[in-house]
Amino acid sequence: MSASNATSDWARATPRIGLSEEQAQLLEVAEAFCRDKSPIDKVRALIDDETGFDAALWQEIAELGWLGIGVPENYGGIGLGMGELVPLVEHMGRHLMNTPFMATVLATQALVRGGSEAQKEEYLPQLAAGAAASLALYEDHADWNLENLTATASREDGKLVLSGKKYLVLHAASAAMVLASVALDGQPALVILPAAALAGRMTREKIIDDTQRAYALDLDGLTLDEAHMLPVDMTADALEHIEQAASLLLAADMCGGAFACIDYTLDYLKTRKQFGKLIGSYQSLKHTMVDAHQAYEKARSHLYSAAHVFGEQGEGEMAVHMAKAEAAEAFSFAADRAIQFHGGFGFTYDCDAQLYRRRAIMGCALHGDARYHRRKIAALMF
C-alpha cells in the first residue's frame, strides 16, 4: 500500500469532528449573550408569565440574525447549516433560556426542505426576520415515528378539511404559523396553519418543564385553501430532516444543561460543610462528579461530531442518533446527582437542579429518548 493510500484510509477511518470558524465565533457570542440575558432569577420569574418568554429578548435574537442562520441567502437568510445553530442552542440550554427559537428553527427547516418555491418565497423571509413558528407533530399515541398519523386531511370542493388533535405544540400561542402533520390519502403531509385559523382551537397543556409552553390543537373541521399544503411528494423527506434537525438541537440543549448541572453542583460541594468538612472532599461525591463530567464530555464530543457531518447520508444520521442518546443520559445523570447532592433542599422546587431535571425529562420526551435512538443506530448498522 502506498503512503498516500494509507493516509487516505486513515483519514476516512478517523472520527470526523471539528469546529468551524463560524461555530467558534457563535460560541463566544452565545456564551456572553445567554449568560447576561437569562440569569436564573429571570428564568424563574418567566415561569409565571403566560407566554413564558421575554418578547424584547426574542426581538434581540431576531436582530442578531440567528433566525436566518439555516435559511438560504436568496430567501433573506445567512445561508449557513444546522451545525452553526448548535453553539447557540447549547448555551441557551445551559442557561434555560426559553424562547420560540428551536420551534421556529425547526418549522423553518420543514419549509426549507419540503416547501414549494412559492411557499419558501412567502414564508422564509418572515421567519428569518423574527416571526415565530412551531410544529404540530405529536399525537396521543405518543409514537415518535412521525409518519404514524391519525390526524387527517381530505379534499372537499377545492379546500382542505382537517380532523384530529395534535399535542406538545411548543409556543403555539406566540406563533405566526404552525406546520401540522396529517395523513392525506394514507400518505403523510404537512399543512401550514396560520395563527388566525387556530383561534379558539388551542389549549395550554401542563407539562413537566415549567419553563416551556406547550399547547394541544383541535383540528376538527378546520378548513384551509389547498395552497397551505406543502408538496406531498416531499413530505417524507421533510419529516426525516425534521427528526434529524430536532435531535441535533435537543442534544445541544441537553449538553448545555448537563454542564450547568455539573457547574452548579461543584459550586455547592466546594462551599457546603458537614461534620466540619467540605462535602466535596468526600471520595464518593468526587468520583460521581468525575463520572458526570466524563459523560458530559463524551456527549459534547458526539454533539459536535454530529454537527460536523449533519446531512450526510448514513454517517450523519448515525452521528445524530448517538449525540441525542449520549446527551440524554449525560443530562439526566448530572441533574439527578445535582438533586441528590443538595440533600433535602435538592428535592424542593427552590433548588435550580429541579428545573434542569425537568428540562432533561422534556428533552427525552421530544423526538425520542436514549433507548429509542440506540434502536435507530442498530437499524442503520444491521
Summary of the structure (lengths in Angstrom):
residues: 382
radius of gyration: 21.6
end to end distance: 29.9
largest distance: 79.2
contacts: 1328
relative contact order: 0.11
helix: 59%
strand: 14%
